[in-house]
Amino acid sequence: MNYIITSGYWSGKGHRGEDGRERADFYKLWAENTFSYSQPRKVFVIDSNSSILPDDTLGAEWINLSHNFGHVYDITGSDYRNKFVGWSVGYIL
């Protein structure tokens, strides 16, 4: 079967009290699990202009966005100025 897996990624200092490295370290676990239990034709990771990236992409192809478009819950905020959030930008790509 031919299929593609796509996931979003963002990591930076100060996010929810984290120092940012936790998400970069979690990516390794996510990638190892994804490749252990699936055989996709390709894996894309949409990066929302992270300041902290994993040390190794582990076979995934990374697409780097110009800035962090935000999470879907950001759209309800009165100061949100983008037309799309990260998920929809990744989907359009």
C-alpha positions as CSV (number, residue, x, y, z in Angstrom):
1,M,0.0,0.0,0.0
2,N,1.3,3.5,-0.9
3,Y,0.6,6.2,1.7
4,I,2.3,9.3,3.2
5,I,2.4,10.4,6.8
6,T,2.4,14.1,7.6
7,S,2.9,15.7,11.0
8,G,3.4,19.1,12.4
9,Y,6.3,20.2,14.6
10,W,7.2,23.2,16.7
11,S,9.6,23.7,19.6
12,G,10.9,26.7,21.3
13,K,11.8,28.0,24.7
14,G,9.1,29.1,27.0
15,H,6.3,27.0,25.5
16,R,4.1,25.8,28.3
17,G,7.0,26.0,30.8
18,E,9.2,23.7,28.8
19,D,12.8,24.6,27.8
20,G,12.0,23.4,24.3
21,R,14.4,20.4,24.3
22,E,11.7,18.1,25.4
23,R,9.8,18.3,22.1
24,A,13.0,17.8,20.1
25,D,13.8,14.7,22.1
26,F,10.2,13.5,21.8
27,Y,10.5,13.7,18.0
28,K,13.1,10.9,18.1
29,L,10.6,8.6,20.0
30,W,7.8,9.6,17.6
31,A,9.9,8.9,14.5
32,E,11.2,5.5,15.7
33,N,7.7,4.5,16.6
34,T,6.3,5.7,13.3
35,F,8.8,3.8,11.2
36,S,8.6,0.7,13.4
37,Y,4.9,0.2,12.8
38,S,4.4,1.6,9.3
39,Q,6.0,1.6,6.0
40,P,5.0,4.8,4.4
41,R,6.2,5.9,1.0
42,K,7.3,9.2,2.6
43,V,7.1,11.0,5.9
44,F,6.8,14.8,5.9
45,V,7.2,17.0,9.0
46,I,5.9,20.6,8.7
47,D,8.1,22.7,11.0
48,S,6.6,26.0,12.1
49,N,9.8,28.0,12.3
50,S,11.1,26.2,15.5
51,S,14.1,27.6,17.4
52,I,15.0,24.1,18.6
53,L,15.1,21.2,16.1
54,P,15.9,17.5,16.6
55,D,19.4,16.4,16.1
56,D,18.4,14.0,13.3
57,T,15.4,13.9,11.0
58,L,15.5,10.1,11.0
59,G,14.4,9.7,7.4
60,A,11.6,12.2,7.4
61,E,11.5,15.1,4.9
62,W,11.2,18.5,6.7
63,I,9.3,21.4,5.3
64,N,10.1,24.6,7.1
65,L,7.5,27.4,7.3
66,S,8.4,31.1,7.4
67,H,6.8,31.5,10.8
68,N,4.6,29.8,13.4
69,F,1.1,30.1,12.1
70,G,-0.3,28.8,15.4
71,H,-2.5,26.1,16.6
72,V,-6.2,25.8,15.6
73,Y,-7.3,27.1,19.1
74,D,-5.4,30.3,18.3
75,I,-8.0,31.2,15.6
76,T,-10.5,32.0,18.3
77,G,-8.3,34.8,19.8
78,S,-9.2,38.3,18.9
79,D,-5.6,39.2,18.1
80,Y,-5.1,36.3,15.5
81,R,-4.1,37.9,12.2
82,N,-3.3,34.9,9.9
83,K,-5.8,33.5,7.4
84,F,-4.7,30.0,8.2
85,V,-3.2,28.0,11.1
86,G,-0.3,25.5,10.9
87,W,-2.4,22.5,10.1
88,S,-4.2,24.2,7.1
89,V,-0.9,25.6,5.8
90,G,0.6,22.1,5.9
91,Y,-2.4,20.7,4.1
92,I,-2.3,23.3,1.4
93,L,1.4,22.6,0.8
